[in-house]
Amino acid sequence: MQIRRIRSVLRQRLDWFLVGMGAAVGLAWLFPEPGADGGWMHPDLLTKAGVALVFFLHGVALPFAALKAGTLRWPLHLTVQSCTYLLFPLLGIAMLAVIGDRLPTGLRLGIFYLCVLPSTVSSSVALTAAARGNVPAAVFNATLSALLGVLLTPLWISGYLGASGASLPVGEVVLDLVQWLVVPLAAGQISRPWLGAWIGRHKPLVHAIDRGTVLLLVYTSFCESVQRGVWTGHGWGALIGTGIGCAVLLAVALGVTSTVCRALRFSEEDRIAAVFCGSKKTLASGVPMAALIFGSNPDVGLILLPIMIYHPLQLVVCGVLAGRWARRAAPIESAPSTLVAGKSISK
């Protein structure tokens, strides 16, 4: 049963969504004009409307009871958030120091942007449930990570750009993120008593709208890069180097998180939640956030490439881990987690 659930999660995440990402990039290469600055799709307006829609749907689908249930395990929460917003950025800084100028400027910024993104919500919770981990704690940490990212992600990016001689209007960016991410998320949560049941009955449709909107944002992001010739001169070497960097980041994050959890004597269920939440990075929120943080930066396509590589990689590796952990002998005794997982997997 658990293995079937994991396969279902991976099929849902990897099949049409991964193909859709490739199709969105391909369409941007072939037809960049509609989604580029000044195109008939009006990407400046479309981006903000798409971001608001994605986070409104997240807010409606988020079970507040599960969030409340996971609030008390503060050593676990500190471990996860430290991994997300301290370990990963430091790894990114170290990796970029080793890489030097071997990768284009946009890709180097993209690797650091990947490192300072929040954790995922849906897949972290789904895989924690499939591996019989602490689901309420996973819901709490994934949601807390998304909220902290509104402030910490642009602050880290500002520090990185400042070190390289550039600048980022942090106050303006944070205000934009609050307006287009936090407010729609809160509005969705407030409207949950009225829309929650409808969302529950139409999960496939809502999931398609959510992921379809993200793919539309991927398309418009790459249109501007193609239109301005950002990709000219960047061959397979840059792509392979980015892929290797993403694999190293994931391996180190998984290893460090698991080691820290054992050192702190976390239960097996808490360790599973910490490893999945602490090692994951969100594409679904990362694309909208990039559109708001980097605006009309022509390098935004290059900036998004590392998270687009990391996304399927983390799902495959964590899916294998979830399958192995699901087969362990000791059962967990959290009946509410099953209900929460059922609500969260389809998100």
Secondary structure by P-SEA (a helix, b strand, c coil): caaaaaaaaaaacccaaaaaaaaaaaaaaacccccccccccaaaaaaaaaaaaaaaaaaaaccaaaaaaaccaaaaaaaaaaaaccaaaaaaaaaaaaacccccaaaaaaaaaaaabbbbcaaaaaaaaaacccaaaaaaaaaaaaaaaacaaaaaaaaaaaaaccccaaaaaaaaaaaccaaaaaaaaaaccccaaaaaacaaaaaaaaaaaaaaaaaaaaaaaaaacccccccaaaaaaaaaaaaaaaaaaaaaaaaaaaaacccaaaaaaaaaaaaccccaaaaaaaaaaacccccccccaaaaaaaaaaaaaaaaaaaaaaaacccccccaaaaaaaaacccc
